Amino acid sequence: MEVTYGEAHWRLLEGLRAEALSMVRPLVAAHLEPIVYGSIARGDVNQRSDVDIYVPRPPAPALLEAALERGGVRLTSREIIQATPSYVAKAYLYTGERRGYSYPLVDPRPSEAEFYSFAGALDHQGLLQGLRVPGVDKRLMLIEPTDAGHAESPVKGVEGAVAAKLGVDIRIVLERVRTLERRGRVGRTGVYLKRELSWDEDVSTVFMELAESRPALRRRLRKRR
């Protein structure tokens, strides 16, 4: 199906991307190579689109927060989340509703890293150049940018072709199809670990403390070392 964007859509996309650029600049200045992913990278935004900035490689948490502070970014809350016992734990730093940063606390597996390419991801230069990239949305529709808007088509049944088009392992596509279909049937089932941080707590220290009592976190830490 072909979707044509109206003037209001292009204005919304421009505004969200300007917001994303302002959010990534402090991290780019600190050589942390952030990306923006999801609808802002693909172009199929709406009024409830998140502005999610992700740092693909584990940074030093204190240095990242110092970079944001130097850039005038004010955080509203912070937390550590591990979606499942086997999935990489991440830190989430929020600046407001549907706005924030995240990064892995240990090196992600290739399958975890490729999720962002599956959803569609752009780096700082891509944002500056106004690029749009293909990716899959939460409806399991492949979004492919066009000059007038985008084309969308179902992922189910053509997983191999979608994987090739996005440059990811087909196992990533199959796993996301299973996850999102299950979510459609039973809804969100929560996360394995969610720990909010107070302002006097350090992300690295809290993560190491959590790893002391959680075997799944310890296993990922051992692999990192």
C-alpha positions as a Python dict, from the first residue, in 0.01 Angstrom:
ca = {
    (1, 'M'): (0, 0, 0),
    (2, 'E'): (123, 349, -87),
    (3, 'V'): (85, 620, 179),
    (4, 'T'): (115, 985, 75),
    (5, 'Y'): (219, 1240, 336),
    (6, 'G'): (40, 1572, 361),
    (7, 'E'): (197, 1903, 454),
    (8, 'A'): (116, 1855, 823),
    (9, 'H'): (297, 1521, 826),
    (10, 'W'): (613, 1667, 673),
    (11, 'R'): (605, 1952, 927),
    (12, 'L'): (567, 1705, 1214),
    (13, 'L'): (855, 1494, 1086),
    (14, 'E'): (1074, 1802, 1049),
    (15, 'G'): (994, 1912, 1405),
    (16, 'L'): (1061, 1571, 1558),
    (17, 'R'): (1388, 1540, 1370),
    (18, 'A'): (1497, 1885, 1488),
    (19, 'E'): (1425, 1766, 1841),
    (20, 'A'): (1626, 1447, 1781),
    (21, 'L'): (1919, 1649, 1646),
    (22, 'S'): (1925, 1868, 1956),
    (23, 'M'): (1925, 1555, 2172),
    (24, 'V'): (2211, 1380, 1992),
    (25, 'R'): (2446, 1680, 1967),
    (26, 'P'): (2591, 1652, 2321),
    (27, 'L'): (2664, 1283, 2263),
    (28, 'V'): (2817, 1345, 1920),
    (29, 'A'): (3043, 1606, 2082),
    (30, 'A'): (3151, 1337, 2330),
    (31, 'H'): (3224, 1090, 2043),
    (32, 'L'): (2953, 846, 2156),
    (33, 'E'): (2797, 786, 1809),
    (34, 'P'): (2424, 787, 1900),
    (35, 'I'): (2145, 682, 1668),
    (36, 'V'): (1776, 759, 1644),
    (37, 'Y'): (1551, 468, 1557),
    (38, 'G'): (1190, 384, 1479),
    (39, 'S'): (938, 605, 1305),
    (40, 'I'): (1160, 914, 1308),
    (41, 'A'): (1425, 725, 1111),
    (42, 'R'): (1164, 576, 874),
    (43, 'G'): (946, 886, 841),
    (44, 'D'): (606, 738, 935),
    (45, 'V'): (564, 957, 1242),
    (46, 'N'): (250, 1061, 1429),
    (47, 'Q'): (172, 1289, 1721),
    (48, 'R'): (261, 1015, 1971),
    (49, 'S'): (595, 919, 1818),
    (50, 'D'): (880, 870, 2064),
    (51, 'V'): (1213, 1042, 2025),
    (52, 'D'): (1444, 757, 2127),
    (53, 'I'): (1819, 810, 2118),
    (54, 'Y'): (2033, 498, 2153),
    (55, 'V'): (2407, 457, 2209),
    (56, 'P'): (2497, 120, 2052),
    (57, 'R'): (2814, 46, 2250),
    (58, 'P'): (2828, 54, 2632),
    (59, 'P'): (2960, 397, 2737),
    (60, 'A'): (3091, 501, 3077),
    (61, 'P'): (2759, 605, 3236),
    (62, 'A'): (2908, 893, 3434),
    (63, 'L'): (3078, 1035, 3124),
    (64, 'L'): (2757, 1010, 2921),
    (65, 'E'): (2556, 1192, 3185),
    (66, 'A'): (2828, 1456, 3213),
    (67, 'A'): (2809, 1509, 2836),
    (68, 'L'): (2434, 1558, 2856),
    (69, 'E'): (2473, 1802, 3143),
    (70, 'R'): (2730, 2004, 2948),
    (71, 'G'): (2485, 2012, 2658),
    (72, 'G'): (2210, 2156, 2877),
    (73, 'V'): (2001, 1836, 2877),
    (74, 'R'): (1791, 1800, 3190),
    (75, 'L'): (1694, 1446, 3290),
    (76, 'T'): (1364, 1375, 3464),
    (77, 'S'): (1429, 1014, 3568),
    (78, 'R'): (1666, 720, 3520),
    (79, 'E'): (1623, 345, 3540),
    (80, 'I'): (1784, 12, 3457),
    (81, 'I'): (1570, -234, 3260),
    (82, 'Q'): (1630, -593, 3153),
    (83, 'A'): (1341, -716, 2938),
    (84, 'T'): (1405, -1089, 2992),
    (85, 'P'): (1671, -1288, 3184),
    (86, 'S'): (1863, -1354, 2862),
    (87, 'Y'): (1836, -1004, 2714),
    (88, 'V'): (2092, -728, 2755),
    (89, 'A'): (2030, -488, 3044),
    (90, 'K'): (2007, -122, 2948),
    (91, 'A'): (2005, 213, 3119),
    (92, 'Y'): (1722, 451, 3029),
    (93, 'L'): (1751, 826, 3085),
    (94, 'Y'): (1432, 1025, 3033),
    (95, 'T'): (1397, 1392, 2952),
    (96, 'G'): (1017, 1395, 2934),
    (97, 'E'): (719, 1198, 2810),
    (98, 'R'): (824, 983, 2511),
    (99, 'R'): (1168, 1143, 2509),
    (100, 'G'): (1494, 995, 2627),
    (101, 'Y'): (1819, 805, 2586),
    (102, 'S'): (1918, 442, 2631),
    (103, 'Y'): (2235, 236, 2614),
    (104, 'P'): (2342, -122, 2688),
    (105, 'L'): (2525, -193, 3012),
    (106, 'V'): (2722, -481, 2858),
    (107, 'D'): (2812, -555, 2498),
    (108, 'P'): (2495, -656, 2312),
    (109, 'R'): (2480, -976, 2111),
    (110, 'P'): (2459, -932, 1732),
    (111, 'S'): (2088, -1020, 1746),
    (112, 'E'): (2029, -749, 2007),
    (113, 'A'): (2227, -491, 1814),
    (114, 'E'): (2048, -568, 1487),
    (115, 'F'): (1707, -491, 1637),
    (116, 'Y'): (1770, -123, 1564),
    (117, 'S'): (1837, -190, 1196),
    (118, 'F'): (1518, -398, 1193),
    (119, 'A'): (1319, -99, 1323),
    (120, 'G'): (1510, 152, 1108),
    (121, 'A'): (1799, 359, 1243),
    (122, 'L'): (1987, 677, 1150),
    (123, 'D'): (2307, 826, 1283),
    (124, 'H'): (2380, 1196, 1325),
    (125, 'Q'): (2492, 1244, 965),
    (126, 'G'): (2181, 1069, 835),
    (127, 'L'): (1963, 1306, 1035),
    (128, 'L'): (2154, 1609, 908),
    (129, 'Q'): (2113, 1489, 549),
    (130, 'G'): (1739, 1428, 590),
    (131, 'L'): (1765, 1062, 499),
    (132, 'R'): (1487, 812, 563),
    (133, 'V'): (1547, 438, 592),
    (134, 'P'): (1329, 126, 570),
    (135, 'G'): (1227, -58, 885),
    (136, 'V'): (949, -257, 1044),
    (137, 'D'): (684, -99, 1266),
    (138, 'K'): (491, -250, 1559),
    (139, 'R'): (216, -370, 1324),
    (140, 'L'): (476, -593, 1153),
    (141, 'M'): (458, -380, 840),
    (142, 'L'): (770, -307, 639),
    (143, 'I'): (790, 69, 586),
    (144, 'E'): (985, 175, 276),
    (145, 'P'): (1027, 550, 218),
    (146, 'T'): (916, 701, -112),
    (147, 'D'): (938, 1056, -244),
    (148, 'A'): (573, 1118, -156),
    (149, 'G'): (559, 923, 172),
    (150, 'H'): (610, 549, 212),
    (151, 'A'): (505, 208, 89),
    (152, 'E'): (404, -51, 346),
    (153, 'S'): (370, -428, 318),
    (154, 'P'): (324, -719, 563),
    (155, 'V'): (635, -892, 696),
    (156, 'K'): (464, -1223, 775),
    (157, 'G'): (538, -1481, 508),
    (158, 'V'): (827, -1292, 346),
    (159, 'E'): (1065, -1281, 643),
    (160, 'G'): (1367, -1378, 434),
    (161, 'A'): (1312, -1099, 182),
    (162, 'V'): (1262, -846, 462),
    (163, 'A'): (1582, -960, 635),
    (164, 'A'): (1777, -919, 311),
    (165, 'K'): (1629, -574, 248),
    (166, 'L'): (1716, -452, 598),
    (167, 'G'): (2055, -623, 609),
    (168, 'V'): (1978, -826, 923),
    (169, 'D'): (1982, -1195, 1011),
    (170, 'I'): (1652, -1366, 929),
    (171, 'R'): (1644, -1491, 1289),
    (172, 'I'): (1596, -1132, 1402),
    (173, 'V'): (1289, -1097, 1182),
    (174, 'L'): (1142, -1430, 1292),
    (175, 'E'): (1198, -1349, 1660),
    (176, 'R'): (1034, -1008, 1630),
    (177, 'V'): (738, -1159, 1446),
    (178, 'R'): (692, -1410, 1730),
    (179, 'T'): (729, -1143, 1998),
    (180, 'L'): (492, -891, 1843),
    (181, 'E'): (232, -1154, 1754),
    (182, 'R'): (236, -1281, 2111),
    (183, 'R'): (205, -926, 2240),
    (184, 'G'): (-96, -882, 2013),
    (185, 'R'): (-259, -1190, 2166),
    (186, 'V'): (-181, -1147, 2537),
    (187, 'G'): (-64, -787, 2567),
    (188, 'R'): (254, -669, 2734),
    (189, 'T'): (365, -901, 3012),
    (190, 'G'): (606, -672, 3194),
    (191, 'V'): (983, -690, 3217),
    (192, 'Y'): (1218, -915, 3409),
    (193, 'L'): (1399, -630, 3585),
    (194, 'K'): (1314, -265, 3632),
    (195, 'R'): (1506, -57, 3884),
    (196, 'E'): (1450, 317, 3918),
    (197, 'L'): (1748, 520, 4034),
    (198, 'S'): (1754, 809, 4275),
    (199, 'W'): (1965, 1111, 4184),
    (200, 'D'): (2241, 1019, 4429),
    (201, 'E'): (2284, 673, 4276),
    (202, 'D'): (2536, 590, 4005),
    (203, 'V'): (2422, 369, 3716),
    (204, 'S'): (2740, 156, 3717),
    (205, 'T'): (2733, 100, 4093),
    (206, 'V'): (2366, 0, 4097),
    (207, 'F'): (2416, -232, 3802),
    (208, 'M'): (2704, -412, 3974),
    (209, 'E'): (2495, -445, 4291),
    (210, 'L'): (2207, -594, 4092),
    (211, 'A'): (2444, -839, 3927),
    (212, 'E'): (2545, -972, 4269),
    (213, 'S'): (2196, -1115, 4324),
    (214, 'R'): (2091, -1191, 3966),
    (215, 'P'): (2264, -1482, 3788),
    (216, 'A'): (2149, -1368, 3443),
    (217, 'L'): (2327, -1033, 3485),
    (218, 'R'): (2638, -1203, 3623),
    (219, 'R'): (2658, -1430, 3320),
    (220, 'R'): (2657, -1134, 3082),
    (221, 'L'): (2920, -958, 3292),
    (222, 'R'): (3147, -1263, 3287),
    (223, 'K'): (3121, -1277, 2907),
    (224, 'R'): (3215, -911, 2885),
    (225, 'R'): (3531, -976, 3083),
}
